[in-house]
Amino acid sequence: MEYSYDRAVADGVNVPFEVFRIKTEITQKGSTIKADGDFSVEYRDKLTRKSRWEQLDEDKTYTSNQLDRSVVAKDQIRTVIKTFKERLFSDIFPHRTEVPKTLIFAKDDNHAEEIVEIVKTVFGKGNEFCKKITYKTKEKPSDILASFRMDYNPRIAVTVEMISTGTDVKPLECLLFLRDVKSRNHFEQMKGRGTRTISPTELKNVTPDNEHKTHFILVDAVGVTESTKTDSRPFERQRTVSFEKLVQSVAIGKQDDDTLTTLAGRLAKLGQTLTKEQKEKIEKKAGKPLSKIVNNLMDALDPDKAEKLGKEELVDRACEPFDDPDFRELIIKIKKNTEQLIDDISNDTVLEAAFSESSKENAQGVVQDFKSYIEKHKDEIDALSIIYNQNYAKRHLTYEMIKELSETLKKPPLMLSTSKLWRAYEQLDVSKVKKANPDRLLTNIIQVVRYTLGHNEVLRGFDEKVNENYEEFIKAKAYTREQIHLLAQIKDKIINNSSVEVEELKENDQELLLNMYHEFGNAYKDVIEELNIKLVA
């Protein structure tokens, strides 16, 4: 039986994730650069990064598919990164102060280079803050990756493929997709970089403002969570073979499945970057569009079609265009055209920056399931009964009761943790949820139940609530320094256990009990009882 991601989350092996969607005008629709006789546009070579300038004779329109391939729209990247920064501590990771370890997926090395520079500018940070992890980095990629995993810096890494599979970066809390992925398996592998659990100590070593990795956020800036995915196998079978060599080898008869599969994949990628003029040139020379050439190659690899028409006939038909030296020269020349248009003119605008509808619906579902569960079981589970009826004076909440409730919620069908409930409420209305580490204190589940029932207007940590009540308690009466010291110890025990019982103190902390008796005399039990009621109320 396959071990599913959902089951891994339930078992505590992986952490869940939520989707934060960023949409911009240019990302969705592309843009148009208006021709102006007095203005020149920049063209930059992707290999040398040298620029030339040229005046446009007519308006230049590009689509979203051409972004970061044949066109670089700097304000599109800038707008996404700026929006990410602006929403980071308000919506995505509320109440945090440190940029979480974030991995950005780019389309290619040039795209990664642009992203790194824009990230450093937008965040106002230096070279250590954001690093590119690709084969073309000046530093050793393995060294950068090790620092990303183990050190405070870099906070953000940008990659194309290098750490999409096979490498754990456990402190990762955020994945930002600036490229789409069509393969379902590949996408799952890329998401998998964020799912890994990590111990509180290890996490705090690299991210000081967080103790627990409860989830990760997938920031979708290109619609990767919405695009259709396929179960396709990888096209690249010969990654180290150049495009020119592939084309020439097919022409001289090297037409095995690996070669044809790789060529089909390279041509399909090329088709995503071509201009209208380039597509027309290819169709005129080959007598058919590039998409048809790719489909013919795929037909030659299809066992069902081979059975009907014959493998040899399909291969001959697929490879026919490559017999023409003029076609080979054209396709190789177009592939070598490494220039990108640099659009510094178009201004991008944000269309949407929010948790995805599916994430919000999931959060609403979590809350509704929890509300229904409380209502149904309020008379069966002791902790729920006490909180529901607010009868703390008649019966104390105990650690055992809270533990029973917490463990019951974690079981199927709910499989709810305090942090999952806390996060759901954050997504629905972050203004009513205060900063806390929900899983640090078992007693925080008390606050979640109270908030759900409407007893509290704001969801905050149990320790904050108890500390506030404690301050009111000691202000109401004059206490000696020694008495306040003892009262604070009782208060801390209530924070961790929800109540303090005299019998438990007799067994586990006789010194505290004796000191209470010494300072408060025969009233010591009444004082403890009063603390149990007033600090928890």
N, C-alpha and C positions, 0 to 999 in steps of 0.2 A: 504493500500500500504506500502511495506517495505521501511524504510528510509535507503538508501544505504550509504556506506562509502563515495563514490564520491560526493553524494549530501551533506553529512555532511561537507565535505571539502569545497564545494562551498558556503555553508552557514556560514563558519567560525567556525563551532562547533568542527571540528577536523582539524588536520594538515596533509598534504600529506607526503609521504615517498619516499626515494630512496634506491636502493639496492647496497651495495658495496660488491663485491665478493672476498673472499680469498680462493685460492686453494693451497694445498701443496701435495707433492708426497705421503707421508704416509697417509694423509686423503683420498686420492683418491684410493690408491692401497694397503695399508698395508705395511708390510716390512718382512724381513727375518733376524733372528739373527743367525750368523754362529757359528756352534759348534767349540769349542776350548777346548782341554783337560786341558789347564792351566787356564781356565776362568770359573767363576761361575756366574749364573744369579740369580736375586732376585725374590722371590715369597713373596707376602705380603697378609696377611689376611685382607679382607675388613672390618671386624667387629672390630678386635682388633688393626689393623694396625701394627701388629708384623711381622717381616720379617724372612725368612729362605733363605739359599743359596744352589743352586744345580748346578752341572755341566751338560751341555747338551751333550747327546750321539749323537745327530744328529741335523741338522739345524732346527730351529724353525721358521716356517712361519705363519704369522697371516694376516687376511684380515681387510679391513677397518671396516667391521661390528663388529669385535671383539674389536675395540678400545674403551677403557674406560669401557669395560665390563669385559672381561677376561684378557685384556692386557692394560697396561698404557704405552704409548710411550711419555715419558716426552718431548722430543724435538719437537714432533708434537704440543703439547699444547704451548710450549715455542715459536715455530716458528709463530704460529697464533697470539699470544699475542704480540710478538715483531713486527710483521708486522703491526698489528693494531696500536701500539704505533708510529711506524715510519711514517705511512701514516695519522695519526690522524689530524695533523695540516697542512699538505701539500695538501692532497687530500680530506679527509672525511669532515673535518670542516676547510677549508682554513682560515688563518688569525686569528684563535682563539688561546688563550694561556692557558685556563683552560680546563682540561679534562671534557667533558660534563658528566652529570649524565648518567651512562651507566649500563644497566642490561644484565648480561650474563646468558643464559639458559644452564644448565649442564644436564648430563644424570642421575646422581644419586648423593647421598651425598658424596661418595668418589671422584667422578669426580669433584664435586664442591670444595672439600678440595684441590685437586691438583691445580685447576685453581686459587684459592685465593692465594696460596703460590707463584705460578709463576707470577701472576699479580704484587704482591708486589715486587718481585725480579726484574722483567723487568722494572717496573716504578721507582724502587729505593725508594719506599715509605713504611711507617710503617703500623701498624695494622688498624689505623683509615681510611686509604685510601680505602681499599677494604674489604668488609665483606661478609660472607656467610649468607644467609637468608633461613635456612631450619629448620626442627623440631629438628635437632641434634646440633644446635648451643648452646654454653655455655650461651651466653647472651639471653635475652628474644627476640624472633623474632619480636614481635610487637614493641619493643623499637628500634631495628635496622631499621625496616621499617619506623618508625616515623622519625628517624634521616636522613634516605635516602631521605625522602620527604621534610623535613623542614630545614635541616642543611647543611653546606658546605660539611662536611664529613659524610658518605663515598661517594667518587666520583663514585666508581664502586661497584655494588652488584652482587652476584652470587646466583642463585636459581635453584630449580628443578621444583617445581609446586606451591610453596606457594603464589606467587603473579602473577600467570598467569591469574587469573580471580578475579573479584570483588573488586579490590583495585586500586584506582587512584594514580599514582605517576606522577603528572603533569609536574615536571621539567625534566622528562626523555627525552633525545634527541637522545639516541643511544641504540639499541638492538643488542646484539652479540649472534648469535646462534652457540653453540658448540654441539648441538644435533639436529637430524632430528625429524620432526613431521609428522605423516601420516594422522592424522585427520584434515580435512579442518576446521571444527568448532573450534577445539582446537588451531590450528595455527592462525586463525583470532582473537581469544581471546588473545593469547600471543602478537600478533602484536598490539592489542588494547591498551596495556600498554603504547605505545609510541605516540598514536594519540592525547592524551588530550591537549587541549589548556591551556595556563596559562597567567596571566597578566604580563606585563613587570616588575612591582614591585616585585611580587612573584618570578619570575625567577631570577632577579638580586640579590635577597637575598641569593640564593644558588649558582648561577653561575654568578659571578661579571662581566665577560667579554662579556656577551650577554644580550641584552635588549628584543629581540623578538624571541620567538620560532616559526619559520616559517615552519619547517618541522622536521622530524626525519629520521635518517639513520638506516637501517637494514643491519648489517654486517653479511653476510652469509658465514660461514666458513665450512659448511658441505653439502651444496646443498639443504637446506631446501626450498628455493624458486623455486627449479627446480624439486623436487621429486613429484611423483604422490600423490595427496590427495584424500581421500575418505570422504563420508558423513556418516561414520560409527558412531554408538552410542558407548558410553564408555563401555568397557568390565568390568571394575571394578565396581561391585555392592556391594561387601563386603570387603572394603579396610582394615578393622580391623581384618579380619580372616586370620590366618597364612596359609601358603601353605600346611604345614603338616596336619593341621586340615581340610582344604578343601579336600585333597585327602582322608583322613580317613572317612570324613562325606559322601562322594560319595560312598565309599565302603560299608557303613552300610545303604545305602538307601536314604540319603538326596540328592535328584536329581531334585530339583526345578530349574526353569529357571535362577534365580539369581545365584545359586550355580554353575550351569554348565557354565553360561556366564563368571563368575569370574575365574573359573578354566581354561576355554579356553584361556582367556586373559593372565593368569599367565604362562600357558604352551607356548603360542606363544612368550611371552617375553623371557622365558627360552631358547627357540629354537634359538634365536638370539645370545646367548652367548656360546652355546655348542661347544666343540671341535669335530673333526671328530671321535675320539675314543668314546666320550660320546654318540654321535648320533648312532654309531654302536651298543653300548651296549644296548641302549633303543630299537632299532629296533629288535635286537636279542631276547630280553626278551619279548617284546610285540607282536612280529610277524608282526609289521608294523612300519613305521617311525613315529616320533613324529608329523610331519605335518599332517599325516593321522588321528592320534588320535585327534588333534585339529579340523580338518575338520569334523570328525564324531560328535564331541560335537556341532559344529555349525549347522550341519544337524539336530540334535535333537531339535534345537531351531528355525528351519525354518518352518513356518506355511504351506508353499506350499508343502514341502516334507512330513510333518506330514499328510497332507490331502491324499497324495497318498499312503504312506507306513504305516502310523499309528504312532502316537506319542510314544506309549509305546515301539514299536519295535525299533525305532530310539534311544530312551534313553538307552534301554538295550544294543544295539550295541555300543553306545558311551562310556558307563560305564564299559563294559566288561573287559578292561585291568586292571581296578582298583580293580577287584575282586581278582586278584593275589597278595598275600602279598609280594612275592619277587619283583614284578614290583613296588609296592608301596614303598618298602624299597629302591629300586634302584633310583627311581625318586626323592624321598625325600633326599637321600644321595647326589645325583648330585646337587640338588638345594642348599643344605647346603655347597657345595664346594665353599667357599668364597674367595679362593686365586686368586690373580691377578699376572700375570707375569709383572714385571717392566722392560721395555726396556729402559735402559740407554745407549745403544750402538748405535742404529740407528740414523743417522743424517737426519733431514728433510730438504727439500728445497721448496721454494715458486715457484709455477707454475704460479700463477696469483694473482694480487692484484689491482683491478680496479673496477670502477662502472660497474655494469652488463650491458650486451648489451641492455637489455630492458630499463634500465635507460638512457643509452646514446641515444637510439632510441627515447625515450620519450622526452629527452632534445632537440634533433634535430627536432622532430615534433613540440615542443612548439615554437622554434625559427622560423621554416619555416612558421607555422601558423601566427605568429606575423608579419613576413616580408610580407606575402601575404596580411594581413589585412591593413598594412600601405600603401602598394602600391594601394590597392583598394579604400581606404577611405581618401587618402591624400588631396583630394580637398573638402571633406565633413566636416571633423573635423578640427576646427580652429587651435588647437595646432599642429596637424600633418602637416597642410599646412605651418605654420610658420617655424617649425623645418626642414621640408623637403626642403624648399626653402631657408632657412637660411637668411630670410629677417627681421632680428630683428630690423633694423633701421627704417623700414617702419611701423612695427606693433609689439607691445610688446606682449610677452606671459603673460597672466594674471593667477592669482590663479584659477579663474573660469574656464578658458580653460583647465588648467592642471587637475582640479578636474573632469571636464566632460570627458576628455580622460581616466583618471584612472577608473572612474565608468563604462564607456562604455566597457572597456577591461574586467572588472570583470563579465560582464553579459554573458549568453550563446550566442553563442556557445563557445567563447574563454575561458571565466572564468580564466583570467590571472591577477595575481597581480604583482607588481614590484618585489617582492621577488622571485616569481616563475620564472620570466624571468631572474633575476640576477643569480639564482641558476642554471638554464639551461646553461647559458653561462659559469659559473664556471666549470660545468661538461665537457663542450666541450673543454675549454682551460683555465685552472685556471691561467696560467701565464699572461693572458691579463685582468684579473679581480681583482680589488683591494678591500681591506677590506672595508666594509660598512654595515650599517644597512638599507637595501633598503626601508623598510616600515616606517622608522623614519621620513623621509622627503617626502612629496608628490611630490616635485620637482625632486626626483631621477628618475622619469619616463622619464624626459627630456633626461637624460644621456643614458638611455636604448634605446630610439628611435635613438639618435645620433649614438650610437655604432652600432646599427642594420643597419643604413644607411651607415655606413662606414665613418662618419664625424670625429669620434674619433678612434684612434688605441687601446686605453685602456678604459675599462669600470670602472669608478670610481664615487664616490659620487658627487652630484651636489655641495655640500658645499665645497669639496676639489677643484673643478674646479673654483668656484667663488672666493674662498680665494686666489688661485694662481693668478687669473686675477687681483684681488684687490691689491696684493703686487706689481704687475707690474704697476698698475695705479698710486699708490701713489709715486712710485719711479720716475715717468716721470716728476714730477713737485714738487716744494717746497710748502709744506703746513704747516700751524701752527698746534700746538698741538690741539687746539680747533677744527680746521677744520678736522683733522684726526679723532678725536673723533666722529664728526657728520657723516663723510663719512663711518666709521665703522658701525654706526647704520643703515644707508641706505643699506650697504652691507648685514647686517644680515636680513633685511627685504626682500631683493632680494633672499637670500638663502631659505627663507621659502615660498615666494610667487611668485618667478620668475621675478617680476618687482615691481617698486614702482611708483604709480601715484600721482601727486600733489593733485588732487581732493580727493583722499583717505586720504592723510595726513591732508587735511583741516578738514575732518570729524573725523579722528581717532587719530591723533597725531599732534595737532596744535603747541605744544611746539617745536617739532623737526623742523617743517616747519618754525617757527619764528626764531629759532636759525640758520637754514640754510640761511635764508634771512639776518640775522645779520652778519654772517661770510662771505657770498659770494655775498651779495648785489643783484643786479638785475640779476646776472648770476646764481642764485641758481637753477632755472629751467633747465638751460643748463647743470649744473653739475649733477643733478639727471638724466637727459636724457642720458648724457654720461655714467654714471654708469650703467644704464639699458642696454645699448648697449654693452659696453666693458666687463662687468663682466659676462654676459650671453653668449657672442660670443664664 
